[in-house]
Amino acid sequence: MASNVVDNYVNKQGLVKKDIQTNKTKRRFFIVEKRDRHTLLPIIEREVEIGTTIYSNQWRAYSSLNDHGFIHQTVNHSENFVDPNTGTHTQTIEPLWKRMVAAMPPGTNSNI
């Protein structure tokens, strides 16, 4: 298996699940070879129940989530961090990325 670190850059995938009845949050993080649809979709299908609403940025790899039985809402980070029409945001996972990146080996690129 090829290394997940290429030129000191680590590809990461994270999921945050919030149970609206209990208000409890579960977090899952993955180091992946690529951040393309063929890599990320199987993780999402394995980890997230069909019919779940997924909030994400507009990363192209996520563009087919509606076709796979998920309700997909996006925010365009080049325009807003919270979509003014739908309220969609990724603010729940952003602080978690900072903590995860802080725990990564020195010299690893922390760009997400």
C-alpha positions as CSV (number, residue, x, y, z in Angstrom):
1,M,0.0,0.0,0.0
2,A,1.3,3.4,-0.9
3,S,2.1,5.9,1.8
4,N,-0.7,8.3,2.9
5,V,1.9,11.1,3.2
6,V,2.9,12.6,-0.2
7,D,5.2,15.6,-0.1
8,N,4.3,16.0,3.6
9,Y,0.6,16.3,2.8
10,V,-1.9,13.9,4.5
11,N,-5.2,13.3,2.8
12,K,-7.9,13.3,5.5
13,Q,-11.6,12.5,5.6
14,G,-13.8,13.3,8.6
15,L,-17.4,12.6,9.6
16,V,-19.4,14.1,12.4
17,K,-22.7,12.5,13.3
18,K,-25.1,14.3,15.6
19,D,-28.1,12.5,17.0
20,I,-30.9,15.1,17.1
21,Q,-32.8,13.2,19.8
22,T,-30.0,12.9,22.3
23,N,-27.8,15.8,21.0
24,K,-24.8,13.5,21.2
25,T,-22.0,13.8,18.6
26,K,-19.8,11.0,17.2
27,R,-16.7,11.8,15.3
28,R,-14.8,9.6,12.8
29,F,-11.6,10.5,11.0
30,F,-9.8,8.6,8.2
31,I,-6.5,9.0,6.5
32,V,-7.1,8.2,2.8
33,E,-4.9,7.7,-0.3
34,K,-7.0,10.2,-2.3
35,R,-9.8,12.6,-1.7
36,D,-11.7,11.5,-4.9
37,R,-15.2,10.1,-5.2
38,H,-14.0,6.5,-5.6
39,T,-12.2,6.7,-2.3
40,L,-14.6,8.8,-0.2
41,L,-18.0,7.4,-1.3
42,P,-17.3,3.8,0.0
43,I,-16.3,5.3,3.4
44,I,-19.5,7.4,3.5
45,E,-21.7,4.5,2.4
46,R,-20.1,2.3,5.1
47,E,-20.3,4.9,7.9
48,V,-23.5,6.8,7.2
49,E,-27.0,5.5,7.1
50,I,-28.9,5.9,3.8
51,G,-31.4,8.8,4.0
52,T,-29.1,10.8,6.3
53,T,-28.7,14.5,5.6
54,I,-25.0,15.2,4.9
55,Y,-23.7,18.8,5.1
56,S,-20.5,19.5,3.2
57,N,-18.5,22.0,1.2
58,Q,-18.8,21.7,-2.5
59,W,-15.9,19.3,-3.0
60,R,-16.5,17.5,-6.3
61,A,-16.1,14.1,-4.7
62,Y,-19.3,14.7,-2.8
63,S,-21.4,15.7,-5.8
64,S,-23.1,12.3,-6.3
65,L,-24.3,11.8,-2.7
66,N,-27.9,12.6,-3.6
67,D,-27.7,9.8,-6.2
68,H,-26.7,7.3,-3.5
69,G,-29.6,7.8,-1.2
70,F,-28.3,10.7,1.0
71,I,-29.8,14.1,1.4
72,H,-26.9,16.4,0.5
73,Q,-26.7,20.1,1.4
74,T,-23.7,22.2,0.6
75,V,-22.1,25.5,1.4
76,N,-19.8,27.3,-1.0
77,H,-16.8,28.3,1.1
78,S,-15.6,30.7,-1.6
79,E,-18.8,32.8,-0.8
80,N,-19.8,31.9,2.8
81,F,-19.0,29.7,5.7
82,V,-22.8,29.4,6.4
83,D,-25.2,29.3,3.5
84,P,-27.5,32.3,3.9
85,N,-30.5,30.5,2.4
86,T,-30.3,27.0,4.0
87,G,-28.1,27.5,7.0
88,T,-25.9,24.7,5.8
89,H,-22.4,24.9,7.3
90,T,-19.4,22.7,8.2
91,Q,-18.5,24.6,11.4
92,T,-19.0,21.5,13.6
93,I,-16.0,19.7,12.0
94,E,-13.7,22.7,11.5
95,P,-12.4,22.9,15.2
96,L,-12.0,19.1,15.2
97,W,-9.7,19.4,12.2
98,K,-7.5,21.8,14.1
99,R,-7.2,19.4,17.0
100,M,-6.5,16.5,14.7
101,V,-3.9,18.4,12.7
102,A,-2.2,19.5,15.9
103,A,-1.7,15.9,16.8
104,M,-0.1,15.0,13.5
105,P,3.6,14.4,13.1
106,P,5.8,17.5,12.9
107,G,6.5,18.6,9.3
108,T,3.2,17.2,8.0
109,N,1.3,19.8,5.9
110,S,-1.8,20.8,7.9
111,N,-3.7,22.2,4.9
112,I,-7.1,20.6,4.5
